[in-house]
Amino acid sequence: MSERERMMAGKLYHPYKVPDNPWATIRAACKKFNNSDFWEDKTALDELKTLFGKAPDDMVLTPPFYCDHGDRIYFGKHFYANTGLTILDENDVRFGDDIFIGPHVSIYTAGHPIDKEVRRLDLEYAKPVVIGNDVWICGNVVINPGVTVGDDVVIASGSVVTKDIPSHVIAGGNPCKVIRAIKEEEREDWKRQLEDYIEEQK
């Protein structure tokens, strides 16, 4: 297997030996975007979006933003990220639709060997991260390699997600664990608050 094939398969690989790494291109695009007048001029964001695996028209990305490659990130519809999102996309990162991300969230696909002698050889591994639909990831959350987050999930601020999170739950902590299921009565309460909001807008 080539170094790139090993990387995408989750096996040990040498990051400096992977051919055609787009680091220079994506870093220049991120720098341009991060220094742009984002709210007045979307040109830099539009250029950055061409480097992603998938980027819908309605996505909002608030600078600063950083990623390693770009072409391995797949954004769903109605994506919003607050400031300071970092994605180390040595492997695929796939977002569903209707995603909200708080400030200073980090998503990692890359990891290093536990054994010190193997780690000294600059070898690493990369495992994909999958985020389902209707997920709110609160501020300062870290999502580690190989994690899948289900649909309709809230990840509490400051959590470190090391294992998969099922659908329809609130999860939090370090390491992140399911706190509880999302209750039907609280859904109804939020819908009542929405009705009140709509009524006041008339």
C-alpha positions as CSV (number, residue, x, y, z in Angstrom):
1,M,0.0,0.0,0.0
2,S,1.1,3.6,-0.7
3,E,1.5,6.0,2.2
4,R,-1.7,7.7,1.2
5,E,-3.6,4.4,1.1
6,R,-2.3,3.5,4.5
7,M,-3.3,6.9,5.8
8,M,-6.9,6.5,4.5
9,A,-7.1,2.9,5.8
10,G,-6.3,3.9,9.3
11,K,-2.9,2.2,9.3
12,L,0.5,3.6,10.4
13,Y,1.9,6.0,7.8
14,H,4.6,8.7,7.5
15,P,2.9,12.1,6.9
16,Y,5.9,13.6,5.2
17,K,6.0,10.9,2.6
18,V,2.4,11.2,1.4
19,P,2.6,12.6,-2.1
20,D,0.6,15.6,-3.4
21,N,-0.1,17.0,0.1
22,P,-2.1,20.3,-0.5
23,W,-0.7,21.9,2.7
24,A,0.6,25.0,1.0
25,T,-2.6,25.6,-0.9
26,I,-5.0,25.1,2.0
27,R,-2.9,27.1,4.4
28,A,-2.7,30.0,2.1
29,A,-6.5,29.9,1.6
30,C,-7.1,29.7,5.4
31,K,-4.8,32.6,6.0
32,K,-6.6,34.7,3.3
33,F,-10.0,33.8,4.8
34,N,-8.8,34.5,8.4
35,N,-7.5,37.9,7.4
36,S,-10.6,38.8,5.4
37,D,-13.5,41.2,6.1
38,F,-15.7,38.2,6.4
39,W,-19.0,39.8,7.2
40,E,-18.7,42.3,4.3
41,D,-16.8,40.3,1.7
42,K,-17.4,36.5,1.1
43,T,-14.7,36.2,-1.6
44,A,-12.1,34.5,0.6
45,L,-14.7,32.1,2.0
46,D,-15.9,31.2,-1.5
47,E,-12.3,30.4,-2.6
48,L,-11.8,28.3,0.6
49,K,-15.0,26.4,-0.1
50,T,-13.7,25.2,-3.5
51,L,-11.0,23.2,-1.6
52,F,-13.4,21.3,0.6
53,G,-14.8,17.8,-0.3
54,K,-18.3,19.3,-0.1
55,A,-19.4,22.8,0.9
56,P,-23.1,24.0,0.5
57,D,-24.0,27.5,-0.4
58,D,-25.6,28.2,3.0
59,M,-22.7,27.3,5.2
60,V,-21.3,29.8,7.7
61,L,-17.7,29.6,8.8
62,T,-16.5,32.2,11.2
63,P,-12.7,33.0,11.2
64,P,-10.3,32.0,12.3
65,F,-10.5,28.5,10.8
66,Y,-7.8,25.9,10.3
67,C,-7.6,22.6,8.5
68,D,-4.8,20.4,7.2
69,H,-6.1,19.4,3.8
70,G,-9.7,20.6,3.1
71,D,-10.6,18.0,0.5
72,R,-11.4,15.5,3.2
73,I,-14.0,17.7,4.9
74,Y,-17.6,17.2,3.8
75,F,-20.1,19.8,5.1
76,G,-23.8,19.2,5.1
77,K,-26.6,21.8,4.5
78,H,-27.2,24.6,7.1
79,F,-23.7,24.3,8.7
80,Y,-22.7,27.0,11.2
81,A,-19.3,27.2,13.0
82,N,-18.4,29.9,15.5
83,T,-14.8,31.2,15.7
84,G,-11.8,29.0,16.1
85,L,-12.8,25.7,14.5
86,T,-9.8,23.5,13.9
87,I,-10.1,20.3,11.8
88,L,-7.1,18.0,11.4
89,D,-8.4,16.2,8.4
90,E,-5.8,13.6,7.6
91,N,-8.8,11.3,7.1
92,D,-12.4,12.1,6.2
93,V,-14.5,14.4,8.4
94,R,-18.2,14.2,7.4
95,F,-20.9,16.5,8.8
96,G,-24.7,15.9,8.4
97,D,-27.2,18.7,7.9
98,D,-28.2,21.3,10.4
99,I,-24.9,21.5,12.4
100,F,-24.1,24.1,15.0
101,I,-20.6,24.4,16.3
102,G,-19.5,26.6,19.2
103,P,-16.3,28.5,19.5
104,H,-12.9,26.8,19.7
105,V,-14.0,23.3,18.8
106,S,-11.2,20.9,17.6
107,I,-11.8,17.8,15.5
108,Y,-8.9,15.4,15.1
109,T,-8.5,12.5,12.8
110,A,-4.8,12.1,13.4
111,G,-3.2,10.3,16.3
112,H,0.2,9.0,17.3
113,P,1.4,5.7,18.6
114,I,1.4,5.0,22.3
115,D,4.7,3.2,22.1
116,K,7.6,5.8,22.4
117,E,9.9,4.0,20.0
118,V,7.4,3.8,17.2
119,R,6.3,7.4,17.9
120,R,9.9,8.6,17.5
121,L,9.8,7.5,13.9
122,D,7.3,10.2,13.1
123,L,4.7,7.7,12.2
124,E,1.0,8.4,12.8
125,Y,-2.4,7.0,12.0
126,A,-5.7,8.7,10.9
127,K,-9.3,7.6,11.5
128,P,-12.4,9.2,10.1
129,V,-14.9,11.3,12.1
130,V,-18.6,11.4,11.4
131,I,-21.1,13.9,12.8
132,G,-24.8,13.1,12.2
133,N,-27.7,15.5,11.5
134,D,-29.0,18.1,13.9
135,V,-26.0,18.2,16.2
136,W,-25.0,21.0,18.4
137,I,-21.3,20.9,19.5
138,C,-20.8,23.5,22.2
139,G,-17.6,25.5,22.9
140,N,-14.2,24.1,23.6
141,V,-15.1,20.5,22.6
142,V,-12.5,18.1,21.4
143,I,-13.5,15.2,19.1
144,N,-10.9,12.5,18.8
145,P,-10.0,10.2,15.8
146,G,-12.5,7.5,14.8
147,V,-15.5,9.0,16.6
148,T,-19.1,8.9,15.2
149,V,-21.7,11.2,16.7
150,G,-25.3,10.2,16.0
151,D,-28.3,12.4,15.0
152,D,-30.0,14.9,17.3
153,V,-27.2,15.2,19.8
154,V,-25.9,18.0,22.1
155,I,-22.3,17.8,23.2
156,A,-21.8,19.9,26.3
157,S,-19.0,22.6,26.5
158,G,-15.5,21.4,27.3
159,S,-16.2,17.8,26.5
160,V,-13.5,15.4,25.2
161,V,-15.2,12.9,22.9
162,T,-13.2,9.7,22.7
163,K,-15.9,7.2,21.9
164,D,-19.1,7.1,19.7
165,I,-22.1,9.0,20.9
166,P,-25.6,7.6,20.1
167,S,-28.5,9.6,18.7
168,H,-31.1,11.7,20.6
169,V,-28.9,12.4,23.7
170,I,-27.1,15.1,25.6
171,A,-23.5,14.1,26.3
172,G,-20.7,15.7,28.2
173,G,-17.6,15.4,30.3
174,N,-14.0,14.2,30.0
175,P,-14.2,11.6,28.7
176,C,-17.5,12.4,27.1
177,K,-20.4,10.2,28.1
178,V,-24.2,10.1,27.6
179,I,-25.8,12.3,30.3
180,R,-29.4,11.6,29.4
181,A,-31.8,11.2,26.5
182,I,-33.5,14.3,25.2
183,K,-36.9,14.4,26.8
184,E,-40.2,14.9,24.8
185,E,-41.4,17.4,27.4
186,E,-38.4,19.7,26.9
187,R,-39.0,19.5,23.1
188,E,-42.6,20.6,23.7
189,D,-41.4,23.4,26.0
190,W,-39.0,24.8,23.3
191,K,-41.8,24.6,20.7
192,R,-44.0,26.7,23.0
193,Q,-41.2,29.2,23.3
194,L,-41.0,29.2,19.5
195,E,-44.8,29.9,19.3
196,D,-44.4,32.8,21.7
197,Y,-41.5,34.2,19.6
198,I,-43.5,33.9,16.4
199,E,-46.6,35.6,18.0
200,E,-44.4,38.5,19.1
201,Q,-43.1,39.0,15.6
202,K,-46.6,39.6,14.1
